[in-house]
Amino acid sequence: MNLFNPRTETFSHLDEKSRNLMLKTVKFFETKGKRKLMQDDHDKVWYADFLEFVKKEKAFAILMTPSGYGASDSRWDCNRIMAFNEILGFYGLCYWYTWQVSMLGLGPIWISKNEEIKKKAAKLLEDGEIFAFGLSEKEHGADLIGSDMMLIPNGDGTYKASGDKFYIGNGNKAAIVSTFGKMQDTGEFVFFGVNSQHKNYELKQNIVTSQNYVAEFELHDYPITEADIISKGRAAWDTSLATIAFCKFNLGWGSVGICTHSFYEALNHAAHRRLFNQYVTDFPHIKQIFMDSYTRLIAMKLFSIRATDYMRTASATDKRYLLFNPMEKMKVTTQGEEVVIGLWDIIAAKGLNKDAYFEMAIRDIQMLPRLEGTVHVNMVLIMRFMQNYFFKPETNLPVIPRVYDIKDDNYLFNQGATTKGFDKIFFHDYNIAYNSYNLPNISIFKEQIAVFKELLEKAAPTKEQNADIGFMLTVGEMFTLVAYGQLVLESAKLEKTEEDIIDQIFDFLVRDFSKFATQLYSKPTSTTAQQEYCLKILRKPVLNEERFNRIYKDKLLALVDTYEMNP
């Protein structure tokens, strides 16, 4: 498993046309150069140059148009979508953001049965246009039930739309804003498309201070016909959640990109800086921080690749992705925060320099856990799978291979109700992955899992504790570690990752499990029995200095000066 390096990456897992598009994207940013990249960020310049590149290369059209609606090389292929996510995150979250909110805007359209608006969207993509997702409102946030946007029937089969939307990315330029609201006469939910350049569309303000345009807009009797209606009723509700379900996956990959660039910059700086007559990379505490940052980043990528496999193979009878998608959004992005904060402790004031990519990363890495539903919202969703995951393993589920197939991932547009039937979603036995290795820290982690499972059986959260979100979030963190480790191991096996790296990854996972056990023990409402189990979970990883030093020298320090962005 290698970190993304623009100097050496060949995208060999992609087909030739997709490889060429990724390489052109890298070339665009490297030609732009770091100085201009940073200057545009500081001056909050709208990224017209990037969107011109997108238009010229038809990047969004190729990557976000399902087969049958665009050119022959267009398809919704999550494998190459995630490669693009990583590249854009690597160079700057603003570029990733305009892509992300375009995908959100397109989601309801591709899920819809309205062929007319699908063909319209495909033509607009071909023309290089961008899109937006008009969901949130100032007073209600993403509370769909409280939406005040109204679609008012005129009595002749046409409508007019009135209402305000808030926090809408690309709301200044979007050719179609997929807008969520209610029918005034029936109260049923509805999605409809509007154009940000229409005279009845009032662009009120950009509510952020960045290169992005995150709009507040208001519709004033905006004219709508049946051709503009994306979906109605229960379909509109399901469409909003299904779109978020696959789009929030992008956040984890964006975080991987940010962390990777930050890692190179921090490592290069530390390796060439001498303090107290030694290089910064020789200080023992710096070695530990670098090792944790490196292995957390490797684990983030291993998990993300494997979770992509589960999303690409999802079906009506295999919905395991509904656990791993919120983990990609919640766990990978919070791990990304830990990586960047750790690296910041190493480079310290250098991370605030105006010419450092790190200065952007510090700000941007904190956004990702807080977009497309907070960490808390996604953790609540994750916990709904805990009972089946631990206590009802399914033996007949297919073993998912590495999925590099050149195909449309059409099921994402046919998910149906993503808020129902969680009790009918089953998982294969996580022990299969854990028993596939015989490594010291995995053995300790397995012991921690066994105690945690016993806690759930014999000292389960009480009715009052279940109602205490703060208490249950810690329980959820411990469950998440188990599923996270499972996919890391599955991916490591497929990627033929060295066992040294795997055991070092579980060094920090053992410590994380102990950390959350300590938090659960310390909760004001934890019972005596729960506290006793938490104490049993507390474990130290196996110290192996030879392994640590071997990885540090042969893997980590070998990356010094292998990448520096063009000036």
C-alpha positions as CSV (number, residue, x, y, z in Angstrom):
1,M,0.0,0.0,0.0
2,N,1.6,3.3,-1.2
3,L,0.6,6.8,-0.5
4,F,-0.5,8.9,-3.5
5,N,2.4,10.7,-5.0
6,P,1.8,12.9,-8.1
7,R,5.4,12.3,-9.2
8,T,5.0,8.5,-9.5
9,E,1.3,7.7,-9.5
10,T,0.3,5.9,-12.7
11,F,-3.3,5.0,-11.8
12,S,-2.7,1.6,-13.1
13,H,-5.9,0.3,-11.6
14,L,-7.9,2.4,-14.0
15,D,-8.6,2.0,-17.8
16,E,-6.5,4.1,-20.2
17,K,-9.0,7.0,-20.7
18,S,-9.6,7.3,-16.9
19,R,-5.8,7.2,-16.3
20,N,-5.3,10.0,-18.8
21,L,-8.0,12.2,-17.2
22,M,-6.4,11.7,-13.7
23,L,-2.9,12.5,-15.0
24,K,-4.2,15.6,-16.8
25,T,-5.8,16.7,-13.5
26,V,-2.5,16.3,-11.7
27,K,-0.8,18.2,-14.4
28,F,-3.3,21.0,-14.2
29,F,-2.5,21.6,-10.5
30,E,1.3,21.1,-10.8
31,T,1.4,23.6,-13.7
32,K,-0.6,26.0,-11.6
33,G,2.0,25.6,-8.9
34,K,1.9,26.0,-5.1
35,R,2.5,29.7,-5.0
36,K,-0.6,30.5,-7.2
37,L,-2.6,27.8,-5.4
38,M,-1.9,29.5,-2.1
39,Q,-2.4,33.0,-3.4
40,D,-5.8,32.1,-4.8
41,D,-6.8,30.6,-1.4
42,H,-5.7,33.7,0.5
43,D,-7.4,36.1,-2.0
44,K,-10.6,33.9,-2.0
45,V,-10.5,33.7,-5.8
46,W,-13.4,31.8,-7.5
47,Y,-11.7,28.8,-9.1
48,A,-12.7,29.7,-12.6
49,D,-9.4,28.2,-14.0
50,F,-10.2,24.8,-12.5
51,L,-13.8,24.9,-13.9
52,E,-12.4,25.9,-17.3
53,F,-10.2,22.8,-17.1
54,V,-13.2,20.7,-16.1
55,K,-15.1,22.1,-19.1
56,K,-12.2,21.5,-21.6
57,E,-11.6,18.0,-20.4
58,K,-15.3,17.2,-19.8
59,A,-14.1,15.8,-16.4
60,F,-17.4,16.1,-14.5
61,A,-19.3,14.9,-17.6
62,I,-17.1,11.8,-17.9
63,L,-17.1,11.0,-14.2
64,M,-20.7,11.9,-13.2
65,T,-22.8,10.9,-16.2
66,P,-24.2,7.4,-16.1
67,S,-23.9,5.2,-19.2
68,G,-26.6,5.9,-21.8
69,Y,-26.8,9.6,-21.1
70,G,-23.4,10.9,-22.1
71,A,-20.4,10.1,-24.2
72,S,-19.1,6.5,-24.6
73,D,-16.5,6.9,-21.8
74,S,-19.1,8.4,-19.4
75,R,-20.2,6.2,-16.4
76,W,-20.8,6.4,-12.7
77,D,-17.8,4.3,-11.7
78,C,-17.0,4.8,-8.0
79,N,-13.5,3.5,-8.4
80,R,-12.4,6.4,-10.6
81,I,-14.7,8.8,-8.7
82,M,-12.7,8.1,-5.5
83,A,-9.4,8.5,-7.4
84,F,-10.6,12.0,-8.4
85,N,-11.7,12.7,-4.9
86,E,-8.2,11.9,-3.6
87,I,-6.5,14.2,-6.2
88,L,-8.8,17.1,-5.5
89,G,-8.4,16.8,-1.7
90,F,-4.6,16.6,-2.2
91,Y,-4.5,19.9,-3.9
92,G,-7.2,21.9,-2.1
93,L,-10.6,21.3,-0.5
94,C,-12.2,24.1,-2.6
95,Y,-11.7,22.1,-5.8
96,W,-13.1,19.0,-4.1
97,Y,-16.0,21.0,-2.8
98,T,-17.3,22.3,-6.1
99,W,-17.2,18.7,-7.4
100,Q,-18.8,17.3,-4.3
101,V,-21.8,19.7,-4.3
102,S,-22.2,19.1,-8.0
103,M,-22.5,15.4,-7.3
104,L,-25.1,16.1,-4.6
105,G,-27.1,18.2,-7.0
106,L,-26.9,15.4,-9.7
107,G,-27.9,12.7,-7.3
108,P,-31.6,13.4,-7.1
109,I,-31.7,13.8,-10.9
110,W,-30.1,10.4,-11.7
111,I,-32.3,8.7,-9.1
112,S,-35.4,10.3,-10.6
113,K,-37.7,8.8,-13.2
114,N,-37.9,12.1,-15.1
115,E,-36.0,11.3,-18.3
116,E,-36.3,14.8,-19.6
117,I,-34.4,16.4,-16.7
118,K,-31.8,13.6,-16.9
119,K,-31.1,14.4,-20.6
120,K,-31.0,18.1,-19.7
121,A,-28.4,17.4,-16.9
122,A,-26.3,15.3,-19.2
123,K,-26.2,18.1,-21.8
124,L,-25.3,20.6,-19.2
125,L,-22.5,18.4,-17.9
126,E,-21.2,18.0,-21.4
127,D,-21.2,21.9,-21.6
128,G,-19.1,22.1,-18.4
129,E,-21.8,23.3,-16.1
130,I,-21.9,22.8,-12.3
131,F,-24.7,21.8,-10.0
132,A,-26.1,22.3,-6.5
133,F,-28.1,20.6,-3.8
134,G,-30.8,22.9,-2.4
135,L,-31.6,21.1,0.8
136,S,-30.6,23.1,3.9
137,E,-32.5,26.1,5.3
138,K,-31.4,28.9,7.6
139,E,-33.9,28.1,10.3
140,H,-34.1,24.3,9.9
141,G,-30.7,23.2,8.7
142,A,-31.1,19.8,7.1
143,D,-34.3,19.1,9.0
144,L,-36.3,18.0,5.9
145,I,-39.6,17.9,7.8
146,G,-39.3,21.6,8.7
147,S,-38.7,22.8,5.2
148,D,-40.3,26.1,4.4
149,M,-39.6,26.0,0.6
150,M,-43.0,25.8,-1.1
151,L,-44.2,24.7,-4.5
152,I,-47.5,26.3,-5.2
153,P,-49.9,24.9,-7.9
154,N,-51.2,27.5,-10.4
155,G,-54.2,25.3,-11.3
156,D,-53.1,24.8,-14.9
157,G,-50.5,22.1,-14.4
158,T,-47.7,24.6,-13.7
159,Y,-46.3,25.8,-10.4
160,K,-44.4,28.6,-8.7
161,A,-41.8,28.1,-6.1
162,S,-41.2,30.5,-3.2
163,G,-38.8,30.2,-0.2
164,D,-35.3,30.6,1.0
165,K,-32.3,28.2,1.1
166,F,-29.1,28.5,3.1
167,Y,-25.6,26.9,2.9
168,I,-25.9,25.8,-0.7
169,G,-22.6,25.2,-2.4
170,N,-22.3,26.3,-6.1
171,G,-25.5,28.3,-5.5
172,N,-24.0,31.2,-7.5
173,K,-23.4,29.4,-10.7
174,A,-25.3,26.1,-10.7
175,A,-27.1,25.3,-14.0
176,I,-29.5,23.2,-12.0
177,V,-30.1,23.5,-8.2
178,S,-32.0,20.4,-7.1
179,T,-34.2,22.0,-4.6
180,F,-36.1,20.3,-1.8
181,G,-39.5,21.6,-0.6
182,K,-43.1,20.8,0.0
183,M,-46.3,21.0,-2.1
184,Q,-48.3,23.8,-0.6
185,D,-51.7,22.2,-1.2
186,T,-50.8,18.6,0.0
187,G,-47.8,19.1,2.2
188,E,-46.0,16.2,0.4
189,F,-42.3,16.5,-0.3
190,V,-41.0,17.5,-3.7
191,F,-37.7,17.9,-5.5
192,F,-37.5,20.4,-8.4
193,G,-34.8,22.0,-10.5
194,V,-34.1,25.7,-10.8
195,N,-31.4,27.7,-12.6
196,S,-29.3,30.0,-10.5
197,Q,-29.2,32.6,-13.3
198,H,-33.0,32.9,-13.6
199,K,-34.4,36.4,-12.8
200,N,-36.7,34.9,-10.1
201,Y,-33.7,33.4,-8.3
202,E,-32.3,35.9,-5.9
203,L,-28.7,35.2,-4.8
204,K,-28.6,36.9,-1.4
205,Q,-25.0,36.3,-0.1
206,N,-22.0,34.0,0.2
207,I,-22.2,32.9,3.8
208,V,-18.5,31.8,4.0
209,T,-15.2,33.5,3.5
210,S,-13.3,31.2,1.1
211,Q,-12.9,30.4,-2.5
212,N,-16.1,28.5,-2.4
213,Y,-19.5,30.1,-2.9
214,V,-21.8,28.8,-0.3
215,A,-25.1,30.5,-1.1
216,E,-28.1,31.9,0.6
217,F,-30.7,32.2,-2.1
218,E,-34.4,33.0,-2.4
219,L,-37.0,32.0,-5.0
220,H,-39.7,34.6,-5.8
221,D,-42.6,32.9,-7.6
222,Y,-40.1,31.0,-9.6
223,P,-42.0,29.3,-12.6
224,I,-41.9,25.5,-12.5
225,T,-43.3,23.0,-15.0
226,E,-43.7,19.2,-14.8
227,A,-40.5,18.9,-16.7
228,D,-38.7,20.6,-13.7
229,I,-40.2,18.2,-11.1
230,I,-37.5,15.7,-10.1
231,S,-39.6,13.6,-7.6
232,K,-42.6,13.9,-5.3
233,G,-43.8,12.4,-2.1
234,R,-42.0,9.5,-0.5
235,A,-39.7,9.3,-3.5
236,A,-38.5,12.8,-2.8
237,W,-37.7,12.0,0.8
238,D,-35.9,8.8,-0.1
239,T,-34.0,10.6,-2.9
240,S,-32.6,13.1,-0.5
241,L,-31.2,10.5,1.9
242,A,-30.0,8.1,-0.9
243,T,-28.1,11.0,-2.5
244,I,-26.4,11.9,0.8
245,A,-25.7,8.2,1.5
246,F,-23.4,7.9,-1.5
247,C,-22.1,11.4,-1.7
248,K,-20.9,11.6,1.9
249,F,-18.5,8.8,1.0
250,N,-16.5,11.4,-0.9
251,L,-15.5,13.1,2.4
252,G,-13.3,10.3,3.6
253,W,-11.3,10.2,0.3
254,G,-11.0,14.0,0.4
255,S,-9.5,13.7,3.9
256,V,-7.0,11.0,2.6
257,G,-5.9,13.5,0.0
258,I,-5.4,16.4,2.4
259,C,-3.5,14.2,4.9
260,T,-1.2,12.8,2.3
261,H,-0.1,16.2,1.0
262,S,0.3,17.4,4.6
263,F,2.4,14.4,5.4
264,Y,4.9,15.0,2.6
265,E,5.2,18.7,3.6
266,A,5.7,18.0,7.3
267,L,8.2,15.1,6.7
268,N,10.3,17.2,4.2
269,H,10.4,20.1,6.7
270,A,11.3,18.0,9.7
271,A,13.9,15.9,7.9
272,H,15.9,19.0,6.9
273,R,15.6,20.9,10.1
274,R,18.3,20.6,12.8
275,L,17.6,21.5,16.4
276,F,19.9,20.9,19.4
277,N,22.4,19.4,17.1
278,Q,20.1,16.7,15.6
279,Y,17.5,16.4,12.9
280,V,13.9,16.8,14.0
281,T,13.1,13.4,12.6
282,D,15.6,11.8,15.1
283,F,13.7,13.0,18.3
284,P,12.0,10.0,19.9
285,H,8.7,11.7,20.4
286,I,8.7,13.0,16.8
287,K,9.3,9.5,15.6
288,Q,6.2,8.3,17.5
289,I,4.0,11.1,16.1
290,F,5.2,10.5,12.6
291,M,4.7,6.7,13.0
292,D,1.1,7.2,14.3
293,S,0.4,9.7,11.5
294,Y,1.8,7.4,8.8
295,T,0.0,4.3,10.0
296,R,-3.3,6.1,10.6
297,L,-3.1,7.4,7.1
298,I,-2.3,4.0,5.6
299,A,-5.3,2.6,7.6
300,M,-7.5,5.4,6.3
301,K,-6.6,4.5,2.7
302,L,-6.9,0.7,3.3
303,F,-10.4,1.1,4.8
304,S,-11.5,3.5,2.1
305,I,-10.5,1.2,-0.7
306,R,-12.3,-1.7,0.9
307,A,-15.4,0.3,1.7
308,T,-15.5,1.3,-2.0
309,D,-15.7,-2.4,-2.9
310,Y,-18.7,-2.8,-0.7
311,M,-20.4,0.2,-2.2
312,R,-19.7,-1.0,-5.8
313,T,-21.2,-4.4,-5.1
314,A,-24.2,-3.2,-3.1
315,S,-27.6,-4.6,-4.1
316,A,-31.1,-5.1,-2.7
317,T,-29.9,-8.2,-1.0
318,D,-26.5,-6.9,0.2
319,K,-26.6,-3.6,2.0
320,R,-23.5,-3.8,4.1
321,Y,-22.4,-0.6,2.5
322,L,-24.9,1.3,4.7
323,L,-22.6,0.6,7.7
324,F,-19.4,1.4,5.9
325,N,-20.5,4.6,4.1
326,P,-21.2,6.6,7.3
327,M,-17.9,5.2,8.7
328,E,-16.1,6.5,5.7
329,K,-17.6,9.9,6.4
330,M,-17.3,9.8,10.2
331,K,-14.3,7.6,11.1
332,V,-12.0,8.4,8.2
333,T,-12.5,12.1,8.5
334,T,-11.9,12.2,12.2
335,Q,-8.8,10.1,11.8
336,G,-7.7,12.7,9.2
337,E,-8.1,15.4,11.9
338,E,-5.8,13.3,14.2
339,V,-3.2,13.0,11.5
340,V,-3.0,16.7,10.6
341,I,-3.0,17.8,14.2
342,G,-0.2,15.3,15.0
343,L,1.8,16.6,12.0
344,W,1.1,20.2,13.1
345,D,2.7,19.4,16.5
346,I,5.8,18.4,14.6
347,I,6.1,21.4,12.2
348,A,4.5,23.8,14.7
349,A,4.7,27.5,13.6
350,K,5.8,26.4,10.1
351,G,2.2,25.1,9.6
352,L,0.9,28.7,9.7
353,N,3.2,30.1,7.1
354,K,1.4,31.6,4.2
355,D,3.4,29.6,1.7
356,A,2.6,26.3,3.3
357,Y,-0.1,23.9,2.0
358,F,-0.4,23.0,5.7
359,E,-1.9,26.4,6.4
360,M,-4.9,25.4,4.3
361,A,-5.0,21.8,5.6
362,I,-5.3,22.9,9.2
363,R,-8.6,24.7,8.3
364,D,-9.9,22.3,5.7
365,I,-9.4,19.0,7.5
366,Q,-11.7,20.2,10.3
367,M,-14.6,20.8,7.8
368,L,-14.9,17.3,6.6
369,P,-16.3,15.6,9.8
370,R,-18.8,18.4,10.0
371,L,-20.3,18.3,6.4
372,E,-23.1,16.0,5.1
373,G,-24.3,15.3,8.6
374,T,-22.3,15.7,11.7
375,V,-20.1,13.0,13.2
376,H,-22.9,12.5,15.8
377,V,-25.6,12.0,13.2
378,N,-23.5,9.4,11.4
379,M,-22.6,7.6,14.6
380,V,-26.2,7.2,15.5
381,L,-26.8,5.6,12.1
382,I,-23.8,3.3,12.6
383,M,-25.0,2.1,16.0
384,R,-28.2,0.8,14.4
385,F,-26.1,-2.1,12.9
386,M,-24.3,-3.1,16.1
387,Q,-26.7,-5.9,17.2
388,N,-26.6,-7.7,13.9
389,Y,-22.9,-7.2,13.4
390,F,-21.9,-8.8,16.7
391,F,-24.6,-11.3,17.4
392,K,-26.2,-12.4,14.1
393,P,-23.4,-13.1,11.6
394,E,-24.7,-14.3,8.2
395,T,-22.8,-17.2,6.6
396,N,-24.3,-17.0,3.1
397,L,-23.2,-13.5,2.2
398,P,-20.8,-13.3,-0.8
399,V,-17.1,-12.7,-0.3
400,I,-16.5,-9.3,-1.9
401,P,-13.3,-9.2,-4.1
402,R,-11.3,-6.1,-5.0
403,V,-13.7,-4.4,-7.5
404,Y,-11.9,-2.7,-10.4
405,D,-14.5,-3.5,-12.9
406,I,-15.3,-0.9,-15.6
407,K,-19.0,-0.5,-15.0
408,D,-21.7,1.8,-13.8
409,D,-22.6,1.5,-10.1
410,N,-26.3,1.8,-10.9
411,Y,-27.6,0.5,-7.6
412,L,-26.8,3.8,-6.0
413,F,-29.6,5.3,-8.0
414,N,-32.0,2.5,-6.9
415,Q,-31.4,2.2,-3.2
416,G,-35.0,2.7,-2.2
417,A,-35.7,3.7,1.4
418,T,-32.4,4.0,3.1
419,T,-34.0,4.7,6.5
420,K,-35.9,1.4,6.8
421,G,-35.1,-2.2,7.4
422,F,-31.8,-1.9,9.3
423,D,-32.7,-4.9,11.4
424,K,-32.7,-6.9,8.2
425,I,-29.2,-5.9,7.1
426,F,-26.7,-8.6,8.1
427,F,-22.9,-8.9,8.0
428,H,-20.5,-11.8,7.7
429,D,-18.5,-12.8,10.8
430,Y,-15.8,-10.2,11.5
431,N,-13.7,-13.0,13.1
432,I,-12.9,-14.2,9.6
433,A,-10.8,-11.1,8.9
434,Y,-9.3,-11.0,12.4
435,N,-8.3,-14.7,12.3
436,S,-6.6,-14.4,9.0
437,Y,-3.5,-12.9,10.7
438,N,-1.5,-14.1,13.7
439,L,0.2,-10.9,14.8
440,P,0.7,-9.7,18.4
441,N,-1.3,-6.5,18.4
442,I,-4.2,-8.1,16.4
443,S,-4.3,-10.8,19.1
444,I,-4.6,-8.1,21.8
445,F,-7.2,-6.2,19.8
446,K,-9.2,-9.5,19.5
447,E,-9.2,-9.8,23.3
448,Q,-10.5,-6.3,23.6
449,I,-13.3,-7.0,21.1
450,A,-14.2,-10.1,23.1
451,V,-14.5,-8.2,26.3
452,F,-16.5,-5.4,24.6
453,K,-18.9,-8.0,23.2
454,E,-19.4,-9.5,26.6
455,L,-20.1,-6.0,28.0
456,L,-22.9,-5.7,25.4
457,E,-24.3,-9.0,26.4
458,K,-24.0,-8.9,30.2
459,A,-23.9,-5.2,31.0
460,A,-25.7,-3.7,28.1
461,P,-26.6,0.0,28.2
462,T,-29.8,0.6,30.2
463,K,-32.8,2.3,28.8
464,E,-31.6,5.6,30.3
465,Q,-28.1,5.2,28.9
466,N,-29.6,4.4,25.5
467,A,-31.3,7.8,25.6
468,D,-28.0,9.5,26.6
469,I,-26.4,10.4,23.3
470,G,-23.1,11.3,24.9
471,F,-22.9,7.8,26.5
472,M,-23.9,6.0,23.4
473,L,-21.5,7.9,21.2
474,T,-18.6,6.4,23.2
475,V,-20.1,2.9,22.8
476,G,-20.4,3.6,19.1
477,E,-16.7,4.6,18.9
478,M,-15.8,1.2,20.3
479,F,-18.0,-0.6,17.9
480,T,-16.7,1.5,15.0
481,L,-13.1,0.4,15.8
482,V,-14.1,-3.2,15.3
483,A,-15.6,-2.7,11.9
484,Y,-12.8,-0.3,10.9
485,G,-10.2,-2.9,11.8
486,Q,-12.1,-5.6,9.9
487,L,-12.0,-3.7,6.7
488,V,-8.4,-2.6,7.2
489,L,-7.5,-6.3,7.5
490,E,-9.6,-7.4,4.5
491,S,-8.0,-4.6,2.4
492,A,-4.5,-5.4,3.7
493,K,-4.9,-9.0,2.6
494,L,-6.0,-7.9,-0.9
495,E,-3.2,-5.3,-1.2
496,K,-0.6,-7.7,0.2
497,T,0.4,-5.1,2.8
498,E,3.5,-6.1,4.8
499,E,2.7,-7.6,8.2
500,D,5.0,-5.1,9.9
501,I,2.7,-2.3,8.8
502,I,-0.4,-4.2,9.8
503,D,0.8,-4.9,13.3
504,Q,1.9,-1.3,13.7
505,I,-1.6,-0.1,12.6
506,F,-3.0,-2.3,15.4
507,D,-0.6,-0.7,17.8
508,F,-2.6,2.5,17.6
509,L,-6.0,0.7,17.3
510,V,-5.3,-1.1,20.6
511,R,-4.5,2.3,22.2
512,D,-7.6,3.8,20.7
513,F,-9.8,1.0,22.1
514,S,-8.3,1.6,25.6
515,K,-8.9,5.4,25.2
516,F,-12.6,4.9,24.5
517,A,-12.9,2.3,27.3
518,T,-11.5,4.9,29.7
519,Q,-14.0,7.4,28.5
520,L,-16.9,5.0,29.0
521,Y,-15.6,4.1,32.4
522,S,-15.6,7.8,33.3
523,K,-19.1,8.5,32.2
524,P,-21.2,9.7,35.2
525,T,-23.9,7.0,34.5
526,S,-21.6,4.0,33.8
527,T,-22.6,1.1,36.1
528,T,-20.2,-0.9,38.2
529,A,-20.4,-3.8,35.9
530,Q,-19.6,-1.7,32.9
531,Q,-16.7,-0.1,34.7
532,E,-15.3,-3.6,35.4
533,Y,-15.5,-4.5,31.7
534,C,-13.9,-1.2,30.7
535,L,-10.9,-2.0,33.0
536,K,-10.5,-5.4,31.3
537,I,-10.4,-3.7,27.9
538,L,-7.5,-1.5,28.9
539,R,-4.4,-2.9,27.2
540,K,-1.1,-1.8,26.0
541,P,0.1,-2.8,22.5
542,V,3.1,-5.0,22.2
543,L,6.3,-3.0,22.1
544,N,8.6,-4.1,19.2
545,E,11.4,-1.5,18.7
546,E,13.0,-3.5,15.9
547,R,9.7,-3.4,13.9
548,F,9.2,0.3,14.7
549,N,12.7,1.3,13.6
550,R,12.5,-0.9,10.5
551,I,9.3,0.8,9.3
552,Y,10.5,4.2,10.3
553,K,13.7,3.9,8.3
554,D,12.6,1.8,5.3
555,K,9.1,3.1,4.8
556,L,8.7,6.5,6.4
557,L,12.0,8.2,6.0
558,A,12.2,6.7,2.5
559,L,9.5,9.2,1.6
560,V,11.6,12.3,2.4
561,D,11.9,14.6,-0.7
562,T,9.9,12.2,-2.9
563,Y,7.3,14.8,-3.4
564,E,7.2,18.6,-3.3
565,M,4.6,20.6,-5.2
566,N,5.9,22.6,-8.1
567,P,6.5,26.2,-6.9
